[in-house]
């Protein structure tokens, strides 16, 4: 998936893997393969074509294979089948192909759009007095453009506050107020201290966008102590290389077990032949 989650994930993983290569001299950089499959023309379509193409090219420059206009059709035996007919070998598959509203919504007698409950300008479900919807499960139109608002945190938080106020207003016998909010901005990190951002209609890219991305997330963290610790950690990360640790997983244990079984079988077979 080439949305925000997919692009940020593939950028971070690509950086991590290439930084870790120096600890594995037996691996050549050419052996590392990171593939991003995206059904659209360019990644990050929410940010527009210009920033999307910039982000896509930066990922390609960093060694990521970007497959636009392509979908994953299956994943069997460490092979990812894609719509072009190719089978891509992949031990690790990360799925970031978007979110789907809770399936319980499909069973409701409410009108839906793209699987989300349709609401009016007050965030109330038409035809069902006292029923409200917001967040990922609600199809909330933008008052200016008429396009459905994206299911992001900045929208959901404001929708929740506004719904609470409208419920309080109705219970108090006062007039409801329509929900009015447009996206303040959207940012994404694409790896290697580069980013893309659209803030209040203005586009940013490169290191400045990455710095804005980190600044916004830092401001959203609770408590000054946590902000300070994270800021110091980020600062040290820019000066020194990352500390990498390898942890055993269940898959590693199973692999070691298979290798040990194979070695024991070989030893037993040689012993039989020698006897």
C-alpha positions, -999 to 999 in steps of 0.1 A, spaced: 0 0 0 13 34 -10 -6 55 15 8 73 46 13 41 66 29 22 37 53 49 26 65 57 61 69 20 69 88 11 38 110 42 42 119 33 78 125 -4 71 147 4 41 168 28 62 171 2 90 181 -27 68 207 -7 49 222 7 82 223 -28 96 242 -43 66 276 -33 81 270 -58 109 265 -86 83 295 -85 60 284 -118 44 254 -99 29 258 -78 -2 237 -46 -6 223 -61 -38 207 -89 -18 185 -65 0 152 -60 -18 124 -38 -6 93 -36 -28 63 -13 -25 32 -23 -43 6 4 -49 -26 3 -70 -25 40 -78 -5 60 -103 17 77 -76 21 71 -38 6 94 -12 -23 105 -34 -38 125 -5 -9 150 -9 -13 155 -46 6 143 -77 36 166 -73 45 156 -37 35 120 -45 60 118 -74 87 135 -53 82 109 -26 81 81 -51 114 92 -67 131 95 -34 122 60 -24 135 47 -58 167 67 -53 171 49 -19 168 15 -35 131 8 -30 113 -9 -59 80 9 -64 53 -10 -84 25 15 -93 -8 4 -108 -3 -30 -92 -22 -50 -66 -13 -80 -45 -35 -110 -54 -21 -137 -30 7 -146 -6 16 -183 -5 48 -200 5 68 -168 8 58 -157 -27 37 -125 -33 16 -128 -64 8 -94 -80 -16 -84 -107 11 -81 -133 15 -119 -132 49 -118 -114 56 -137 -82 79 -117 -58 98 -137 -32 93 -122 2 99 -137 36 84 -106 52 51 -91 40 37 -60 56 1 -51 47 -8 -14 48 -36 -14 22 -60 8 41 -86 4 67 -121 -10 65 -150 2 87 -162 -23 113 -183 -50 96 -211 -44 121 -220 -13 102 -231 -33 72 -258 -49 93 -273 -15 104 -304 -1 87 -286 32 81 -276 46 48 -239 40 41 -213 52 17 -181 33 11 -190 12 41 -193 42 65 -225 56 80 -238 87 63 -243 117 86 -256 152 82 -238 184 89 -245 180 126 -229 145 126 -263 130 133 -276 100 113 -306 111 91 -338 94 100 -326 81 134 -331 108 160 -305 106 188 -281 85 167 -247 101 160 -216 88 142 -180 100 139 -145 88 132 -136 59 110 -172 46 109 -188 79 97 -190 94 62 -185 130 71 -186 154 41 -162 184 40 -184 215 42 -162 233 16 -155 206 -10 -183 180 -3 -157 152 -4 -157 128 25 -132 137 52 -104 111 56 -105 88 86 -75 105 104 -70 114 141 -72 152 135 -107 148 121 -119 121 145 -109 141 176 -127 172 164 -157 152 153 -159 136 188 -157 169 206 -183 185 183 -207 155 187 -204 157 225 -213 194 224 -242 188 200 -256 161 223 -253 184 252 -270 212 232 -299 189 222 -304 177 258 -305 214 269 -331 223 243 -308 245 223 -299 247 186 -274 223 172 -243 236 154 -230 222 121 -196 207 120 -170 228 101 -135 216 98 -110 213 70 -77 194 70 -50 216 86 -22 196 69 -8 162 62 28 151 66 48 119 59 83 108 65 98 89 35 131 79 51 167 92 53 156 125 69 133 134 40 96 140 41 67 156 23 40 178 37 10 199 28 2 224 55 -26 249 50 -24 244 13 14 249 11 37 221 -1 70 212 16 95 185 8 129 173 18 146 179 51 123 208 60 92 186 56 108 159 77 116 184 104 81 197 104 68 161 106 89 154 137 80 188 153 43 181 149 46 146 165 68 160 193 42 187 201 15 160 203 33 140 229 19 143 265 40 159 293 72 179 291 93 151 304 83 127 276 88 155 250 123 162 263 133 125 263 121 120 228 137 152 215 171 142 231 168 107 216 161 122 181 191 146 185 215 118 195 201 97 166 212 125 142 247 126 156 254 89 162 244 57 144 215 36 157 220 9 182 208 -23 167 199 -55 185 190 -89 172 162 -108 190 153 -144 185 118 -149 172 97 -180 170 106 -183 133 143 -182 143 138 -210 168 120 -231 142 148 -225 117 174 -235 142 154 -266 151 152 -276 114 189 -270 110 197 -291 141 175 -319 129 191 -319 95 226 -320 110 217 -349 133 203 -368 104 235 -363 84 256 -374 113 234 -405 119 236 -414 82 274 -411 81 276 -432 112 255 -459 96 276 -459 65 308 -460 86 296 -489 106 
